[in-house]
Amino acid sequence: MAKAASGRSRTVKHVPEIDLLPVMNLFCCIIPFLLFSATFLEVVIIEMAATEGISSSGGATANLMRSEEDRLQPKIIMTEQEIFIGTASGSAHVGYALETELNGEMVISFPWDSLSSKLTEVHELLTEAYPQIDFQKITILTVEETRYDNIITAIDLAGAAGFDQPGLQVAPSASVNSAMAGGGN
């Protein structure tokens, strides 16, 4: 005789296991591609020197020495058209601004080879003439419209010449031009 149906099947249903192998293979292919295409940011910190006046601490002798050091501290002066290097006593013309094409855009650049050789020459002259003063500071005096790349290149060249404590002063064009007129040539 036949048994009555109870509504339950006597066959065991097997739940299929999830096969993770194709997903793992996909990740093994994607992860190296993503790592190769990733852009890693390198952060560089440039130590900048303070560009202040003479401090009142340290006595009259220290102030006199500091005053002499401030008077002899070299400056790189970048205007829209020219670049100079000099001290408070005078400046020397390095070169005229050059228009170059960068990524399809015309940008202002300067004759960096001339600046590099002048910086090395100025550092050697100052250290020979004033051995008691450690010439590590230099000020980059620039106008507001100067490109960031130009400022960084000037800082790098100054560091390579021995001026490893750069300072930055940004001023309107009229102030930079008046500083050039007052400094002499």
C-alpha positions in Angstrom: 0.0 0.0 0.0 1.1 3.5 -0.7 1.9 6.0 2.0 0.0 9.2 2.3 1.8 12.4 1.4 2.9 14.3 4.4 3.9 17.5 2.6 7.6 16.9 3.4 10.0 15.6 0.9 12.4 13.0 2.0 15.0 14.3 -0.3 17.6 16.5 1.3 18.0 19.9 -0.3 21.6 21.0 -0.6 22.2 24.7 -0.3 24.9 25.6 -2.8 28.1 27.0 -1.2 29.1 30.5 -2.3 32.1 30.2 -4.5 34.4 33.1 -3.6 37.2 32.1 -5.9 36.1 34.3 -8.9 35.7 37.3 -6.5 39.1 36.7 -5.0 40.6 36.5 -8.5 39.0 39.7 -9.5 40.4 41.5 -6.4 43.9 40.0 -7.1 43.7 41.7 -10.5 42.2 45.0 -9.5 44.3 45.8 -6.4 47.7 46.0 -8.2 46.1 48.1 -11.0 44.7 50.5 -8.4 48.0 50.7 -6.6 49.8 51.5 -9.8 47.3 54.1 -10.9 47.2 55.8 -7.5 49.0 59.1 -7.0 50.9 59.5 -3.8 51.4 63.0 -2.5 54.9 63.9 -1.3 54.8 66.7 1.2 57.9 68.8 1.5 58.4 71.3 4.2 60.6 74.3 3.6 62.0 75.9 6.7 61.6 79.7 6.3 63.6 82.3 8.2 61.8 85.2 9.8 62.1 88.4 7.9 62.0 90.9 10.8 63.9 93.9 11.8 66.6 94.2 14.6 65.5 92.8 17.9 66.2 94.8 21.1 67.5 91.9 23.2 71.2 91.0 23.5 72.8 94.4 24.3 74.4 97.1 22.1 77.1 94.8 20.7 74.7 92.1 19.6 72.5 94.8 18.0 75.4 96.3 16.1 76.4 92.8 14.9 72.8 92.0 14.0 72.5 95.4 12.2 75.6 94.6 10.1 74.2 91.1 9.3 70.9 92.7 8.3 72.6 95.2 6.1 74.6 92.4 4.4 71.8 89.9 4.1 71.3 89.1 0.4 68.0 89.4 -1.4 66.6 87.9 -4.6 64.3 90.5 -6.0 61.8 89.3 -8.6 59.6 91.8 -10.5 57.3 91.1 -13.4 60.1 91.9 -15.9 63.5 91.3 -14.2 65.3 89.5 -11.4 68.0 91.0 -9.2 70.3 89.9 -6.4 71.8 92.2 -3.9 72.0 93.6 -0.4 70.8 96.8 1.3 73.9 98.5 -0.2 73.1 97.7 -3.8 71.9 95.2 -6.3 73.0 93.5 -9.5 70.9 92.7 -12.4 70.6 88.9 -13.0 68.3 88.7 -16.1 65.1 89.6 -17.7 61.9 87.6 -17.4 61.3 85.0 -20.2 58.0 83.9 -21.6 57.9 80.1 -21.9 55.1 77.7 -22.8 54.0 75.3 -20.1 51.1 73.0 -20.8 49.8 75.1 -23.6 49.9 78.3 -21.5 52.5 81.2 -21.7 54.1 81.7 -18.3 56.8 83.9 -17.0 60.2 82.3 -16.0 63.7 83.6 -15.3 67.2 82.7 -16.4 67.8 80.2 -13.6 71.4 79.4 -14.6 72.4 83.0 -14.3 70.8 83.2 -10.9 72.5 80.1 -9.7 75.9 81.3 -10.7 75.3 84.8 -9.1 74.1 83.2 -5.9 77.2 81.1 -5.6 79.4 84.1 -6.4 77.6 86.3 -3.8 77.8 83.6 -1.1 81.5 83.1 -1.7 82.2 86.9 -1.7 80.3 87.5 1.5 81.8 84.6 3.4 85.3 85.6 2.4 84.8 89.3 3.2 82.9 88.7 6.5 84.1 85.4 8.0 82.6 86.3 11.4 79.0 86.3 10.0 77.4 83.0 9.0 75.5 83.8 5.8 72.7 81.3 5.7 69.7 83.6 5.4 68.4 85.1 2.2 65.2 87.0 1.5 63.1 86.5 -1.7 61.4 89.8 -2.3 58.7 89.4 -4.9 55.5 90.9 -6.3 52.1 89.4 -5.7 51.7 88.1 -9.2 54.8 85.9 -9.2 54.2 82.3 -10.0 54.7 79.8 -7.1 57.0 77.7 -9.3 59.4 80.7 -9.7 59.5 81.3 -6.0 60.2 77.6 -5.2 62.9 77.5 -7.9 64.6 80.6 -6.4 64.5 79.0 -2.9 66.0 75.7 -4.2 68.8 77.6 -6.1 69.5 79.7 -3.0 69.7 76.5 -0.8 72.1 74.9 -3.3 74.4 78.0 -3.2 74.6 77.8 0.7 71.7 80.1 1.7 69.6 77.4 3.5 67.4 79.7 5.5 65.2 81.5 3.0 62.7 84.2 3.9 59.9 85.4 1.7 58.5 88.9 1.4 55.6 89.6 -0.9 54.8 93.2 -1.7 52.9 95.2 -4.3 54.8 96.1 -7.5 55.2 99.7 -6.5 56.9 98.8 -3.2 59.3 96.4 -5.0 60.2 99.0 -7.6 60.8 101.7 -4.9 63.0 99.2 -3.0 65.0 98.7 -6.2 65.3 102.5 -6.7 66.4 103.0 -3.1 69.0 100.2 -3.1 71.1 101.7 -5.9 72.7 99.7 -8.6 
